[in-house]
Amino acid sequence: MIAKEYISELKHRGNGDITSLVNTQKDVGNINFIFESLSIENTTPCFYTGDSLNILKRIPSESIDCCMTSPPYWGQRCYENGGIGLESKPEHFIDNLLKITKEIQRVLKNAGSFWLNIGDTYKNKSLQGIPWRIAIRMMDEQGWILRNDVIWNKHKGAMDSSSDKLRNIHEMIFHFVKSNDYYYNDEAIRMNPQTTTVRNGAIVSSSGVCGVRYKRQIELSTSLSKEEKAMAMQDLLQVLQKVEKSEIPDFRMIIRNQQRATHSDSERVSGRAKELKEKGYYFLFYSKNGALPTDIWEILPEDTQNREKHYAVYPEDLCKIPILSTCPPDGIVLDPFCGSGTTNKVAYDLQRRSIGIDISQEYINIAKQRVSQLHLNLF
Ligand SMILES: C[S@@+](CC[C@H](N)C(=O)[O-])C[C@H]1O[C@@H](n2cnc3c(N)ncnc32)[C@H](O)[C@@H]1O
C-alpha cells in the first residue's frame, strides 16, 4: 500500500487523527511513511505507543536533530506497563539503556544533540553512580562526545528519613553530541544582555567597572616593565572607549601578579598564560548578547501536572535550553521515553516538530491532552 493510501486509511479509522492509531505492528512498520510525510509547517507532535527500542528501529537514520529524554531510573518506580528500569542489577539496566542510546545515535543527524536526564539510585546504602556509568560507557563503547554534565538543582528532593547522609536534591543532565560539527545556537539561550550606565558622571560597565582600579594597578605595578605599563594603559583606554560607546557591555583586565588568573598557569595548555607572561596583561570581554547559562540549572521540580496519573513528569523549563540551542527551527525533537509529553509540549510551544514514544498508552493519552492535539492534515 502506498503512503498516501495508508495514511488515508489511518485518518478514516481515527476520524482524522492518525497518531493515536499507530499502534499495531503494521502501523509501526509504516512509521517511515508517516514520518517522511510530516510537513515542516505542522508542528503537532507525533506520538507512538510501544517499546522504545522497537519503535526507534523504524525511524530513519540521521533524521532527528535533538533528542531530550528522561528514562526511568533504575529500581525506583514501576510505571503502568513495566518497561525499562526493573532489571535486577544496575549493569543490566545500563546494558538495556545502551541499546537505546545506540539507536538514538543512529537516528540523530550528524549535527544532532542528545540530552539525557538521569538520576541515581542507592542499593545497600551505596549510591550506584548510574548516571556516570552510563555516560562513560556511551563515550567508551559508542563514541559519543560529552559536551556538558549539567547539574539540575531541584532545591527539594524526595522524602528521605536517613540521618547518616546528606539530602539529595540534584540530578544529572548530560549533553552528548555525535560529532564535533554539531548545531549549537548560543544566541538563542544567552541571558540578560547587560548595558553600560552612567554613575556619578562616569561611564561604568554593566557590573560597575570604570577602569580606575586597573589604572592604579598598572601605575603601581612592580611586575610590569615601563613599556608594558604604557601598552597596558593604552589598551585599557581603548577598551574604556568601547564601553563608553556601548560596543562592549563589560570586561575584566588581568594584570600580571595582580588578579588571580582564571586559567592554567602552564603556557603549554593556556594561550592566556602565554599572553600574561609575554605582554603582562590581557582582557576578558563579555558578550553584548548576554552570558551563556551555566551548567548548574536552578529549576524546581514539576508539581503542577497530575501526579496521580504520572509521577515522574519533569519541568518544562528543563527542555527549553536543549531545544532552543540544539534544535534548529525547522528541526525535529525526539523523546523516546516521553511519558506525559513534556518534551513534546515544549517543542510544540517553541514551534518545533517532535516525536514522542512511550510504552504506556495511558501516558500517551495524557501527552496528547497536554499539547491539545490538533489533527494532522497531511494531505
Ligand atoms: C521518567 S518517565 C518520563 C517522564 C517525562 N519526561 C515527562 O515529563 O512526563 C519515563 C517513561 O518511560 C516509559 N518507559 C519505560 N520503559 C519504556 C520502554 N521500554 N519503551 C518506552 N517507554 C518506556 C515509562 O512509561 C515512563 O513514562
The ligand as an SDF file (V2000), in Angstrom:
LIG
                    3D

 27 29  0  0  0  0  0  0  0  0999 V2000
   10.8070    9.2920   33.8080 C   0  0  0  0  0  0  0  0  0  0  0  0
    9.4260    8.9240   32.8570 S   0  0  0  0  0  0  0  0  0  0  0  0
    9.4320   10.2020   31.6560 C   0  0  0  0  0  0  0  0  0  0  0  0
    8.6320   11.3850   32.0920 C   0  0  0  0  0  0  0  0  0  0  0  0
    8.5780   12.5040   31.0830 C   0  0  0  0  0  0  0  0  0  0  0  0
    9.8640   13.1660   30.9430 N   0  0  0  0  0  0  0  0  0  0  0  0
    7.5010   13.5130   31.4740 C   0  0  0  0  0  0  0  0  0  0  0  0
    7.8390   14.6840   31.7020 O   0  0  0  0  0  0  0  0  0  0  0  0
    6.3540   13.1200   31.5940 O   0  0  0  0  0  0  0  0  0  0  0  0
    9.9250    7.5300   31.9510 C   0  0  0  0  0  0  0  0  0  0  0  0
    8.9080    6.9670   30.9850 C   0  0  0  0  0  0  0  0  0  0  0  0
    9.4980    5.8830   30.2770 O   0  0  0  0  0  0  0  0  0  0  0  0
    8.4530    4.9770   29.9330 C   0  0  0  0  0  0  0  0  0  0  0  0
    9.0750    3.6960   29.5790 N   0  0  0  0  0  0  0  0  0  0  0  0
    9.6440    2.7740   30.3790 C   0  0  0  0  0  0  0  0  0  0  0  0
   10.1630    1.7600   29.6480 N   0  0  0  0  0  0  0  0  0  0  0  0
    9.9030    2.0460   28.3580 C   0  0  0  0  0  0  0  0  0  0  0  0
   10.1950    1.3990   27.1420 C   0  0  0  0  0  0  0  0  0  0  0  0
   10.8480    0.2310   27.1070 N   0  0  0  0  0  0  0  0  0  0  0  0
    9.7900    1.9800   25.9880 N   0  0  0  0  0  0  0  0  0  0  0  0
    9.1150    3.1650   26.0060 C   0  0  0  0  0  0  0  0  0  0  0  0
    8.8080    3.8220   27.1300 N   0  0  0  0  0  0  0  0  0  0  0  0
    9.2140    3.2760   28.2920 C   0  0  0  0  0  0  0  0  0  0  0  0
    7.5610    4.9490   31.1700 C   0  0  0  0  0  0  0  0  0  0  0  0
    6.2520    4.5300   30.8290 O   0  0  0  0  0  0  0  0  0  0  0  0
    7.6490    6.4100   31.6410 C   0  0  0  0  0  0  0  0  0  0  0  0
    6.5290    7.1450   31.1760 O   0  0  0  0  0  0  0  0  0  0  0  0
  1  2  1  0
  2  3  1  0
  2 10  1  0
  3  4  1  0
  4  5  1  0
  5  6  1  0
  5  7  1  0
  7  8  2  0
  7  9  1  0
 10 11  1  0
 11 12  1  0
 11 26  1  0
 12 13  1  0
 13 14  1  0
 13 24  1  0
 14 15  1  0
 14 23  1  0
 15 16  2  0
 16 17  1  0
 17 18  1  0
 17 23  2  0
 18 19  1  0
 18 20  2  0
 20 21  1  0
 21 22  2  0
 22 23  1  0
 24 25  1  0
 24 26  1  0
 26 27  1  0
M  CHG  2   2   1   9  -1
M  END
$$$$
